Amino acid sequence: MRKYFLLATFIITSCLMLLFAQKHEIGISIGKANIIGDIGKSNYIELFPMDMERLPISIGALYRLNLNNRQSLRFNLIYNRVFFDDYEASEDYRYTRGLAGDNTIIEASAVFEYYFFDINDIKRSGSSPYIFGGIAAYASNDLDFKINHDTYYNADGSPRTPVSPTDFQTIVDTKKSNRFDFSIPFGVGYKFKFNYNWLVSFEVGARYTLQDNLDYSAIETNKFEINTSPLLNEPAYESEIGKRNAEIIGRHQTGNTFKSNDWYLIWGFNITYTFGRPPCYCY
């Protein structure tokens, strides 16, 4: 009896796998990502970076469930590396400011795709433009700061007593931390099908985020840890210490006045393979 039960389970499982395989696609995505924030270029799509040594990249894996001839659900896991540099900006005030940096964005998203022509049906080749939209969760880098106000030291390592209110050094250490948030992905693309099972699509997608700190331009005050040497705990140094703290914090709170959130954009190619024969959908 157990033998027949195992055989029946195997047959049913195999049939379900074949059935599901007819509707499923898996593949990879590769392209380029850039952010639209308060530091660096404000281009929506940056085709060719000026500095090839800092090449931004977007690479990931995707899974697509074809619901019918024109509708699909797609799930992505994407690694994005982005750079921003005021020296590449066209605005004079950004170029003069000269801030720069990089960030890593790891995104998990679910989007709905709508094709304008039948492409998920049984045919050798075809093509169709499409639109998509959905929701995404992502992890990015944030910065933690340590502002250390310390006295200078003698050659033997002993601390030197300050002789004036400005006679001390300020050392700023930064450390990257993780931040999790949500974004709203949407965009357009064009999909090609060939040899029954292979599909290639080119798309441009925008992500509206729920934060304003992908370029570290809106660091929160609690991200700054301030340490002061005991030798500087006198009223004579309070004004200079406060001035330096304000300058350092202000330099990393350069977000725009309207508090608009950052965007990041991804453009590139998706290459997928459909397992089994494409299904014949019934209505």
N, C-alpha and C positions, 0 to 999 in steps of 0.2 A: 504493500500500500504506500509505504514511504517512497519507493522507487517511482511510482506513477505520479505521486504528488510533486516530487522534484522535477520530473520530466514536464509536467504541466506548467509548473512555475517557470521553467526554463523557456518553454515555447511562448508563454504569454509575455514574459519579459523581453524576449527577442523580438516579438511582434511589435510591442510598444516602442522599443528602441528604434526599429525600422520606421515605424509610423512617425515618431518624433523627429528622426533624422531627416525626413523629407521636408520638414518645415524649419530646420535650424541651419544657421550659418555661424562659423567661427573664423576669426582672422586677426589681422594686425592693422594698426594705423601708424603712419609716420608723417611727420610734417614739422611745422614751426609754430612757436608760441611767442606772443609778446603781450605786455601789459599796457594799459592806458591809465596812467596815474598822475601824480604830481611831480615826478622826477623823470627826466629823460624825454625821449621823443613822445609825441602825442599821436603818431600815426596809428590809424586803426589796423592796417595791415602793412607790416614791414616785410617786403619781399626779400631784400638782400641786405644783410647787416653790414655795417661799415667795418667792423672789426671781426675778421674771420676767426681769430683766436678765441673769441667769446661767442661761439655759434649757439644761438638758442635752438632748442630741439623739443619736439613733442613725439613721444613714442608710446604705444600701448597695445592692449589686446581688446577685442570686442566679441560680443556674442549677440546674434540677431535672431529674433523669433518672428517669422513671417506670418502675419495673421490672415491675410488674404492677398489678392493680386496687387493691391496698392497700399497696404498698411503693414507696418512692422513695428516691433518694439526692439530697441537696441540698448545693450548694457556695455559700458566702457570702463576700463581701468587704464588711466593715462598718466604717464610721467612727463612733466613739463619743466624745462629749465629756461628761465627768462633773465634778461639783463636790462639794465636801465642806466643811462649816462647822460648827464646834463650837457656834456660837451658835444653830443650828437643832436641836441635839440635845436630847433629853428628860432625859438623865442630867446630874445636877448637876456631877459632876467634869469632864465634857466642856465644859459651858457655861462653867465657871470657867476652864478651860484656854485656850479661845479660839483654837485653831488652825484654819486654813482653807487651801484650795488648790483646784487643778483638775488634771485629767490628760486626755490624749488616748490612746485605745485603738483601734488599727487591727487588726482581726481577719480572718483567713482561716480558714474552718472547713469541715469536711465532716461531715455528719450523716446518719443513717439515720432515715427517717420511716415510721411504721406507722399506717395509717388503720383505724378500726374498722368502716367501711362502704365498699363499693365506690364510688370516686369518680374513678378514672383510666380508666373504661370509656367506651363511646360513649353518651353521653346529653347532653341539653341542659343539665340542671341537677342539682344534688345537693349534699350536705353531709356532713361527717364530722368527728368529733373525732379527734385524733391525738396521738401521743407521739413524741419524737425524742431522739436522743443521738448523740454522736460525739466528735470531737477538734478542737482549734483551736490555731493558732499566732497570737501577737499581738505587736505592738510597742506599748510605752507609754513615758511619760517617766520619767526618773530625775533626781535632782538631784546636782550636784557643788558643793561648798562651798569657798570660800577665806576663811580666817579670817586677817585682817591686823591684827596688833598694831603700832601705830605711834605715834610721839610727836606732840604737837601742833606746829603750825607758826606762826611769827610772820607779821606782815602782809607782810613782804618775801619770804616763802617759805622762809626758813631754819628748820631744825628747832629746836624749843625743848627744851632739856635737862630731863628730868623732875625734879621736886623731891620726889616721894614715890613709894612702890611702886604707888600707884593712879593716878598722874598720867600716863596715856596713854589713847589711844582704841583701840577695837576695831571694825573694820569687817568685816562679813560680806557677801560677794558670792556669789550663787547662779547657776548656769548649768544649763539643762536638757540632758540627754543622752538617748540612746535605749537602751531595754532590750528584749530579745526573750525571750519565754517561751511556755509552753504552758498551755492550760486545757482543762477537760472540760465541754463544753456539753450540757445536757439540759433538757427542759421539755415543755409541753403546748400544744395549740392547737386551733383549730376552723377548718375550711376550707370555703368555699362555691364552687360552680361555677355559672356562668350563661352563657347564650348560647354553649354548646359550648366555647369557647376561653378564656374569661376566668375567672380564679380569684382569690379574695381570702381570706386567712387572717389570723386574729388569734391571736397566741401570746405566751406568757410563758416566757422561757428563762433559766436560771441558768448561770453559768460559774464553776466552781471553779478557781482559779488555783494555780500552784505557787510563789507568792511572797507576801510580806507587806508590800509596799511601794508599792501603788498609790496610797496616800494619803501617801506619804513619811514614814511613821511608823516605819520600820525602816531608816533610812539606815545603810549599813555604814561602819565607821570609816575605811576607805581612801578614802572619798568626801570626806573633809575634808582639805584642804591647808592647812597652818598656816605662816604667814610672820610673822617677828618682826623689827622694826627693830633694827639693830646697837646703837642706843643703849639698848636694853632687855635686852641680853645680859649682865646682871649678876644674881648670886644674889638681890638684893633684890626683883627683879621676878618671879622664877620662880613663887612661890606664887600671886600674883594672875593671872599668865598661865595657869597650870594650872587655876585656879578658873574663869576665863572660858571656857576650852576645854571643860571638863567640863559647864558649864551649856549651852553652845551645842550640843554633841553630844548631851547628854541630852534637850534639848528636841525633837530630831528622832529619838529612839529611844524612842518612847512606845508601841510595840507591846505587845500583851497578854502576860501571863506565860506563857500556854500555847503561844505561837508558832503560833497558828492562822493559816492563810493567808487572804488576802483573796478576796472574791467580787465579781463584777460581774453585774448582771442587765439584761436587755433585754426590753422589752415593746413591742408595736406591731403593725403590719400589713404583710403581704406581698401584693403585687399582681403576678400573673404572667399571661403569655399563652402558650398552646400553639400551636405552628406546625403547620398541617395538621390533619387529622382525628385525633382520639384513636385509638390502636390498639386492635384487638381481640386481647386476650392469650389465648393457648392454654395449657392445662395438660395 
